[in-house]
Structure formats: C-alpha cells, structure tokens
Amino acid sequence: MDINSIISSNLLQLQQTVQMSVLQNAMNMETVAAVKLLEDMPQTAAPHPYKGSAVDIQG
C-alpha cells in the first residue's frame, strides 16, 4: 500500500469523525435550546374551551 492511499484513507476517516463531532455538537445545542424553551413556557393550565359552560341533558 503506498503512502498516498494511506494518507487518503486516514483523511477520509478524520473527515467522518469531524462531521460526526459537529453533528453531535449541533444536536446537543438544539436539545439545550428545546429544554430551555420548554422550561420557560408558562406552567398554568389553560381552561377547557367548553367544559362546564353547558349542560346537555336528554331524557
């Protein structure tokens, strides 16, 4: 195996490793942003749009 093919193979592996690292970092940043967004949402329960406002009695 000549030196060029060894270097080419190692470079390809390095590029794949860097791409996976960048992807993992991006996913981590998105996860942190999503968790912060959920934590910042108000925790009050929204009232039901019609429950309790009308009574339907059939006889």
PDB file of N, CA, C and O in Angstrom:
ATOM      1  N   MET A   1       0.857  -1.172   0.000  1.00  0.00           N
ATOM      2  CA  MET A   1       0.000   0.000   0.000  1.00  0.00           C
ATOM      3  C   MET A   1       0.904   1.238   0.000  1.00  0.00           C
ATOM      4  O   MET A   1       1.805   1.348   0.832  1.00  0.00           O
ATOM      5  N   ASP A   2       0.675   2.127  -0.892  1.00  0.00           N
ATOM      6  CA  ASP A   2       1.543   3.296  -0.963  1.00  0.00           C
ATOM      7  C   ASP A   2       1.085   4.382   0.008  1.00  0.00           C
ATOM      8  O   ASP A   2      -0.033   4.346   0.523  1.00  0.00           O
ATOM      9  N   ILE A   3       1.954   5.325   0.239  1.00  0.00           N
ATOM     10  CA  ILE A   3       1.715   6.374   1.231  1.00  0.00           C
ATOM     11  C   ILE A   3       0.501   7.236   0.883  1.00  0.00           C
ATOM     12  O   ILE A   3      -0.207   7.687   1.784  1.00  0.00           O
ATOM     13  N   ASN A   4       0.246   7.472  -0.405  1.00  0.00           N
ATOM     14  CA  ASN A   4      -0.887   8.304  -0.802  1.00  0.00           C
ATOM     15  C   ASN A   4      -2.221   7.663  -0.424  1.00  0.00           C
ATOM     16  O   ASN A   4      -3.126   8.352   0.046  1.00  0.00           O
ATOM     17  N   SER A   5      -2.347   6.370  -0.623  1.00  0.00           N
ATOM     18  CA  SER A   5      -3.605   5.709  -0.278  1.00  0.00           C
ATOM     19  C   SER A   5      -3.795   5.650   1.239  1.00  0.00           C
ATOM     20  O   SER A   5      -4.925   5.730   1.720  1.00  0.00           O
ATOM     21  N   ILE A   6      -2.702   5.511   1.997  1.00  0.00           N
ATOM     22  CA  ILE A   6      -2.794   5.506   3.461  1.00  0.00           C
ATOM     23  C   ILE A   6      -3.254   6.878   3.954  1.00  0.00           C
ATOM     24  O   ILE A   6      -4.150   6.987   4.791  1.00  0.00           O
ATOM     25  N   ILE A   7      -2.626   7.910   3.422  1.00  0.00           N
ATOM     26  CA  ILE A   7      -2.997   9.271   3.823  1.00  0.00           C
ATOM     27  C   ILE A   7      -4.439   9.572   3.415  1.00  0.00           C
ATOM     28  O   ILE A   7      -5.185  10.184   4.179  1.00  0.00           O
ATOM     29  N   SER A   8      -4.828   9.148   2.230  1.00  0.00           N
ATOM     30  CA  SER A   8      -6.191   9.377   1.761  1.00  0.00           C
ATOM     31  C   SER A   8      -7.204   8.677   2.660  1.00  0.00           C
ATOM     32  O   SER A   8      -8.241   9.248   2.999  1.00  0.00           O
ATOM     33  N   SER A   9      -6.903   7.455   3.040  1.00  0.00           N
ATOM     34  CA  SER A   9      -7.792   6.702   3.918  1.00  0.00           C
ATOM     35  C   SER A   9      -7.893   7.365   5.287  1.00  0.00           C
ATOM     36  O   SER A   9      -8.985   7.505   5.838  1.00  0.00           O
ATOM     37  N   ASN A  10      -6.753   7.770   5.830  1.00  0.00           N
ATOM     38  CA  ASN A  10      -6.762   8.443   7.134  1.00  0.00           C
ATOM     39  C   ASN A  10      -7.499   9.772   7.069  1.00  0.00           C
ATOM     40  O   ASN A  10      -8.217  10.126   8.004  1.00  0.00           O
ATOM     41  N   LEU A  11      -7.334  10.505   5.988  1.00  0.00           N
ATOM     42  CA  LEU A  11      -8.025  11.779   5.833  1.00  0.00           C
ATOM     43  C   LEU A  11      -9.533  11.568   5.766  1.00  0.00           C
ATOM     44  O   LEU A  11     -10.292  12.334   6.361  1.00  0.00           O
ATOM     45  N   LEU A  12      -9.971  10.549   5.056  1.00  0.00           N
ATOM     46  CA  LEU A  12     -11.396  10.245   4.968  1.00  0.00           C
ATOM     47  C   LEU A  12     -11.964   9.905   6.348  1.00  0.00           C
ATOM     48  O   LEU A  12     -13.046  10.367   6.709  1.00  0.00           O
ATOM     49  N   GLN A  13     -11.235   9.104   7.110  1.00  0.00           N
ATOM     50  CA  GLN A  13     -11.683   8.762   8.459  1.00  0.00           C
ATOM     51  C   GLN A  13     -11.736   9.996   9.350  1.00  0.00           C
ATOM     52  O   GLN A  13     -12.663  10.147  10.146  1.00  0.00           O
ATOM     53  N   LEU A  14     -10.754  10.873   9.223  1.00  0.00           N
ATOM     54  CA  LEU A  14     -10.736  12.102  10.011  1.00  0.00           C
ATOM     55  C   LEU A  14     -11.915  13.000   9.648  1.00  0.00           C
ATOM     56  O   LEU A  14     -12.542  13.588  10.530  1.00  0.00           O
ATOM     57  N   GLN A  15     -12.219  13.110   8.355  1.00  0.00           N
ATOM     58  CA  GLN A  15     -13.347  13.933   7.923  1.00  0.00           C
ATOM     59  C   GLN A  15     -14.661  13.386   8.485  1.00  0.00           C
ATOM     60  O   GLN A  15     -15.512  14.157   8.928  1.00  0.00           O
ATOM     61  N   GLN A  16     -14.828  12.080   8.469  1.00  0.00           N
ATOM     62  CA  GLN A  16     -16.036  11.470   9.009  1.00  0.00           C
ATOM     63  C   GLN A  16     -16.147  11.712  10.510  1.00  0.00           C
ATOM     64  O   GLN A  16     -17.232  11.980  11.026  1.00  0.00           O
ATOM     65  N   THR A  17     -15.009  11.613  11.209  1.00  0.00           N
ATOM     66  CA  THR A  17     -15.009  11.848  12.656  1.00  0.00           C
ATOM     67  C   THR A  17     -15.384  13.289  12.964  1.00  0.00           C
ATOM     68  O   THR A  17     -16.176  13.546  13.870  1.00  0.00           O
ATOM     69  N   VAL A  18     -14.820  14.226  12.218  1.00  0.00           N
ATOM     70  CA  VAL A  18     -15.121  15.641  12.440  1.00  0.00           C
ATOM     71  C   VAL A  18     -16.584  15.921  12.127  1.00  0.00           C
ATOM     72  O   VAL A  18     -17.238  16.665  12.858  1.00  0.00           O
ATOM     73  N   GLN A  19     -17.110  15.337  11.053  1.00  0.00           N
ATOM     74  CA  GLN A  19     -18.518  15.541  10.711  1.00  0.00           C
ATOM     75  C   GLN A  19     -19.420  15.009  11.816  1.00  0.00           C
ATOM     76  O   GLN A  19     -20.402  15.661  12.171  1.00  0.00           O
ATOM     77  N   MET A  20     -19.112  13.851  12.360  1.00  0.00           N
ATOM     78  CA  MET A  20     -19.918  13.291  13.444  1.00  0.00           C
ATOM     79  C   MET A  20     -19.828  14.169  14.689  1.00  0.00           C
ATOM     80  O   MET A  20     -20.820  14.356  15.393  1.00  0.00           O
ATOM     81  N   SER A  21     -18.643  14.705  14.959  1.00  0.00           N
ATOM     82  CA  SER A  21     -18.472  15.574  16.111  1.00  0.00           C
ATOM     83  C   SER A  21     -19.276  16.853  15.951  1.00  0.00           C
ATOM     84  O   SER A  21     -19.920  17.300  16.900  1.00  0.00           O
ATOM     85  N   VAL A  22     -19.246  17.443  14.772  1.00  0.00           N
ATOM     86  CA  VAL A  22     -20.016  18.663  14.511  1.00  0.00           C
ATOM     87  C   VAL A  22     -21.507  18.376  14.612  1.00  0.00           C
ATOM     88  O   VAL A  22     -22.256  19.172  15.178  1.00  0.00           O
ATOM     89  N   LEU A  23     -21.943  17.243  14.065  1.00  0.00           N
ATOM     90  CA  LEU A  23     -23.350  16.866  14.147  1.00  0.00           C
ATOM     91  C   LEU A  23     -23.785  16.659  15.594  1.00  0.00           C
ATOM     92  O   LEU A  23     -24.861  17.103  15.994  1.00  0.00           O
ATOM     93  N   GLN A  24     -22.953  15.990  16.369  1.00  0.00           N
ATOM     94  CA  GLN A  24     -23.274  15.749  17.782  1.00  0.00           C
ATOM     95  C   GLN A  24     -23.368  17.067  18.533  1.00  0.00           C
ATOM     96  O   GLN A  24     -24.277  17.248  19.344  1.00  0.00           O
ATOM     97  N   ASN A  25     -22.448  17.990  18.280  1.00  0.00           N
ATOM     98  CA  ASN A  25     -22.489  19.290  18.952  1.00  0.00           C
ATOM     99  C   ASN A  25     -23.745  20.066  18.561  1.00  0.00           C
ATOM    100  O   ASN A  25     -24.370  20.697  19.414  1.00  0.00           O
ATOM    101  N   ALA A  26     -24.117  20.028  17.296  1.00  0.00           N
ATOM    102  CA  ALA A  26     -25.325  20.721  16.846  1.00  0.00           C
ATOM    103  C   ALA A  26     -26.564  20.129  17.510  1.00  0.00           C
ATOM    104  O   ALA A  26     -27.453  20.868  17.932  1.00  0.00           O
ATOM    105  N   MET A  27     -26.627  18.814  17.604  1.00  0.00           N
ATOM    106  CA  MET A  27     -27.771  18.169  18.249  1.00  0.00           C
ATOM    107  C   MET A  27     -27.837  18.529  19.726  1.00  0.00           C
ATOM    108  O   MET A  27     -28.922  18.750  20.263  1.00  0.00           O
ATOM    109  N   ASN A  28     -26.684  18.590  20.387  1.00  0.00           N
ATOM    110  CA  ASN A  28     -26.658  18.962  21.797  1.00  0.00           C
ATOM    111  C   ASN A  28     -27.143  20.392  21.994  1.00  0.00           C
ATOM    112  O   ASN A  28     -27.886  20.675  22.933  1.00  0.00           O
ATOM    113  N   MET A  29     -26.725  21.287  21.113  1.00  0.00           N
ATOM    114  CA  MET A  29     -27.154  22.682  21.216  1.00  0.00           C
ATOM    115  C   MET A  29     -28.657  22.794  20.989  1.00  0.00           C
ATOM    116  O   MET A  29     -29.331  23.557  21.681  1.00  0.00           O
ATOM    117  N   GLU A  30     -29.186  22.043  20.029  1.00  0.00           N
ATOM    118  CA  GLU A  30     -30.627  22.068  19.768  1.00  0.00           C
ATOM    119  C   GLU A  30     -31.401  21.504  20.948  1.00  0.00           C
ATOM    120  O   GLU A  30     -32.469  22.009  21.292  1.00  0.00           O
ATOM    121  N   THR A  31     -30.870  20.465  21.566  1.00  0.00           N
ATOM    122  CA  THR A  31     -31.531  19.864  22.725  1.00  0.00           C
ATOM    123  C   THR A  31     -31.568  20.849  23.889  1.00  0.00           C
ATOM    124  O   THR A  31     -32.590  20.991  24.560  1.00  0.00           O
ATOM    125  N   VAL A  32     -30.457  21.521  24.119  1.00  0.00           N
ATOM    126  CA  VAL A  32     -30.404  22.505  25.201  1.00  0.00           C
ATOM    127  C   VAL A  32     -31.394  23.634  24.926  1.00  0.00           C
ATOM    128  O   VAL A  32     -32.082  24.092  25.838  1.00  0.00           O
ATOM    129  N   ALA A  33     -31.469  24.081  23.684  1.00  0.00           N
ATOM    130  CA  ALA A  33     -32.397  25.161  23.335  1.00  0.00           C
ATOM    131  C   ALA A  33     -33.846  24.708  23.522  1.00  0.00           C
ATOM    132  O   ALA A  33     -34.674  25.477  24.010  1.00  0.00           O
ATOM    133  N   ALA A  34     -34.155  23.479  23.140  1.00  0.00           N
ATOM    134  CA  ALA A  34     -35.520  22.970  23.287  1.00  0.00           C
ATOM    135  C   ALA A  34     -35.897  22.832  24.762  1.00  0.00           C
ATOM    136  O   ALA A  34     -37.017  23.165  25.149  1.00  0.00           O
ATOM    137  N   VAL A  35     -34.977  22.346  25.578  1.00  0.00           N
ATOM    138  CA  VAL A  35     -35.247  22.210  27.013  1.00  0.00           C
ATOM    139  C   VAL A  35     -35.464  23.581  27.636  1.00  0.00           C
ATOM    140  O   VAL A  35     -36.372  23.753  28.449  1.00  0.00           O
ATOM    141  N   LYS A  36     -34.641  24.560  27.266  1.00  0.00           N
ATOM    142  CA  LYS A  36     -34.801  25.918  27.807  1.00  0.00           C
ATOM    143  C   LYS A  36     -36.144  26.497  27.385  1.00  0.00           C
ATOM    144  O   LYS A  36     -36.820  27.143  28.186  1.00  0.00           O
ATOM    145  N   LEU A  37     -36.533  26.272  26.142  1.00  0.00           N
ATOM    146  CA  LEU A  37     -37.822  26.767  25.661  1.00  0.00           C
ATOM    147  C   LEU A  37     -38.963  26.150  26.463  1.00  0.00           C
ATOM    148  O   LEU A  37     -39.895  26.853  26.853  1.00  0.00           O
ATOM    149  N   LEU A  38     -38.901  24.850  26.710  1.00  0.00           N
ATOM    150  CA  LEU A  38     -39.942  24.183  27.492  1.00  0.00           C
ATOM    151  C   LEU A  38     -39.959  24.668  28.936  1.00  0.00           C
ATOM    152  O   LEU A  38     -41.027  24.825  29.529  1.00  0.00           O
ATOM    153  N   GLU A  39     -38.784  24.906  29.500  1.00  0.00           N
ATOM    154  CA  GLU A  39     -38.726  25.380  30.878  1.00  0.00           C
ATOM    155  C   GLU A  39     -39.277  26.796  31.004  1.00  0.00           C
ATOM    156  O   GLU A  39     -39.851  27.147  32.034  1.00  0.00           O
ATOM    157  N   ASP A  40     -39.108  27.606  29.970  1.00  0.00           N
ATOM    158  CA  ASP A  40     -39.563  28.999  30.005  1.00  0.00           C
ATOM    159  C   ASP A  40     -41.052  29.150  29.720  1.00  0.00           C
ATOM    160  O   ASP A  40     -41.606  30.234  29.906  1.00  0.00           O
ATOM    161  N   MET A  41     -41.708  28.086  29.273  1.00  0.00           N
ATOM    162  CA  MET A  41     -43.134  28.170  28.990  1.00  0.00           C
ATOM    163  C   MET A  41     -43.915  28.330  30.287  1.00  0.00           C
ATOM    164  O   MET A  41     -43.531  27.763  31.310  1.00  0.00           O
ATOM    165  N   PRO A  42     -44.999  29.089  30.261  1.00  0.00           N
ATOM    166  CA  PRO A  42     -45.804  29.224  31.484  1.00  0.00           C
ATOM    167  C   PRO A  42     -46.410  27.873  31.870  1.00  0.00           C
ATOM    168  O   PRO A  42     -46.793  27.077  31.012  1.00  0.00           O
ATOM    169  N   GLN A  43     -46.487  27.638  33.161  1.00  0.00           N
ATOM    170  CA  GLN A  43     -46.958  26.347  33.665  1.00  0.00           C
ATOM    171  C   GLN A  43     -48.433  26.361  34.052  1.00  0.00           C
ATOM    172  O   GLN A  43     -48.926  25.386  34.619  1.00  0.00           O
ATOM    173  N   THR A  44     -49.138  27.432  33.763  1.00  0.00           N
ATOM    174  CA  THR A  44     -50.550  27.495  34.119  1.00  0.00           C
ATOM    175  C   THR A  44     -51.371  26.635  33.171  1.00  0.00           C
ATOM    176  O   THR A  44     -51.099  26.561  31.972  1.00  0.00           O
ATOM    177  N   ALA A  45     -52.381  25.988  33.735  1.00  0.00           N
ATOM    178  CA  ALA A  45     -53.253  25.142  32.928  1.00  0.00           C
ATOM    179  C   ALA A  45     -54.274  26.019  32.209  1.00  0.00           C
ATOM    180  O   ALA A  45     -54.892  26.893  32.818  1.00  0.00           O
ATOM    181  N   ALA A  46     -54.440  25.785  30.940  1.00  0.00           N
ATOM    182  CA  ALA A  46     -55.425  26.543  30.163  1.00  0.00           C
ATOM    183  C   ALA A  46     -56.819  26.004  30.462  1.00  0.00           C
ATOM    184  O   ALA A  46     -56.998  24.792  30.585  1.00  0.00           O
ATOM    185  N   PRO A  47     -57.805  26.884  30.579  1.00  0.00           N
ATOM    186  CA  PRO A  47     -59.171  26.400  30.828  1.00  0.00           C
ATOM    187  C   PRO A  47     -59.713  25.654  29.612  1.00  0.00           C
ATOM    188  O   PRO A  47     -59.368  25.952  28.468  1.00  0.00           O
ATOM    189  N   HIS A  48     -60.560  24.690  29.890  1.00  0.00           N
ATOM    190  CA  HIS A  48     -61.184  23.927  28.810  1.00  0.00           C
ATOM    191  C   HIS A  48     -62.142  24.845  28.056  1.00  0.00           C
ATOM    192  O   HIS A  48     -62.851  25.631  28.685  1.00  0.00           O
ATOM    193  N   PRO A  49     -62.180  24.766  26.713  1.00  0.00           N
ATOM    194  CA  PRO A  49     -62.970  25.731  25.946  1.00  0.00           C
ATOM    195  C   PRO A  49     -64.481  25.664  26.194  1.00  0.00           C
ATOM    196  O   PRO A  49     -65.155  26.685  26.064  1.00  0.00           O
ATOM    197  N   TYR A  50     -65.032  24.504  26.546  1.00  0.00           N
ATOM    198  CA  TYR A  50     -66.484  24.443  26.743  1.00  0.00           C
ATOM    199  C   TYR A  50     -66.896  23.617  27.961  1.00  0.00           C
ATOM    200  O   TYR A  50     -68.067  23.659  28.341  1.00  0.00           O
ATOM    201  N   LYS A  51     -66.018  22.895  28.568  1.00  0.00           N
ATOM    202  CA  LYS A  51     -66.384  22.033  29.688  1.00  0.00           C
ATOM    203  C   LYS A  51     -66.878  22.873  30.859  1.00  0.00           C
ATOM    204  O   LYS A  51     -66.201  23.804  31.297  1.00  0.00           O
ATOM    205  N   GLY A  52     -68.051  22.540  31.355  1.00  0.00           N
ATOM    206  CA  GLY A  52     -68.621  23.242  32.484  1.00  0.00           C
ATOM    207  C   GLY A  52     -69.481  24.433  32.113  1.00  0.00           C
ATOM    208  O   GLY A  52     -70.151  25.000  32.976  1.00  0.00           O
ATOM    209  N   SER A  53     -69.477  24.825  30.852  1.00  0.00           N
ATOM    210  CA  SER A  53     -70.259  26.002  30.466  1.00  0.00           C
ATOM    211  C   SER A  53     -71.627  25.613  29.910  1.00  0.00           C
ATOM    212  O   SER A  53     -72.504  26.469  29.799  1.00  0.00           O
ATOM    213  N   ALA A  54     -71.829  24.348  29.559  1.00  0.00           N
ATOM    214  CA  ALA A  54     -73.118  23.916  29.003  1.00  0.00           C
ATOM    215  C   ALA A  54     -73.453  22.536  29.554  1.00  0.00           C
ATOM    216  O   ALA A  54     -72.568  21.704  29.755  1.00  0.00           O
ATOM    217  N   VAL A  55     -74.722  22.307  29.790  1.00  0.00           N
ATOM    218  CA  VAL A  55     -75.179  21.011  30.281  1.00  0.00           C
ATOM    219  C   VAL A  55     -76.156  20.454  29.257  1.00  0.00           C
ATOM    220  O   VAL A  55     -77.129  21.115  28.896  1.00  0.00           O
ATOM    221  N   ASP A  56     -75.899  19.249  28.793  1.00  0.00           N
ATOM    222  CA  ASP A  56     -76.772  18.600  27.791  1.00  0.00           C
ATOM    223  C   ASP A  56     -77.458  17.418  28.468  1.00  0.00           C
ATOM    224  O   ASP A  56     -76.836  16.383  28.710  1.00  0.00           O
ATOM    225  N   ILE A  57     -78.727  17.578  28.768  1.00  0.00           N
ATOM    226  CA  ILE A  57     -79.479  16.507  29.433  1.00  0.00           C
ATOM    227  C   ILE A  57     -80.554  16.007  28.466  1.00  0.00           C
ATOM    228  O   ILE A  57     -81.405  16.769  28.006  1.00  0.00           O
ATOM    229  N   GLN A  58     -80.492  14.727  28.177  1.00  0.00           N
ATOM    230  CA  GLN A  58     -81.506  14.122  27.303  1.00  0.00           C
ATOM    231  C   GLN A  58     -82.342  13.164  28.143  1.00  0.00           C
ATOM    232  O   GLN A  58     -81.809  12.447  28.990  1.00  0.00           O
ATOM    233  N   GLY A  59     -83.642  13.153  27.910  1.00  0.00           N
ATOM    234  CA  GLY A  59     -84.488  12.317  28.741  1.00  0.00           C
ATOM    235  C   GLY A  59     -85.277  11.306  28.014  1.00  0.00           C
ATOM    236  O   GLY A  59     -86.027  10.548  28.630  1.00  0.00           O
TER     237      GLY A  59
END
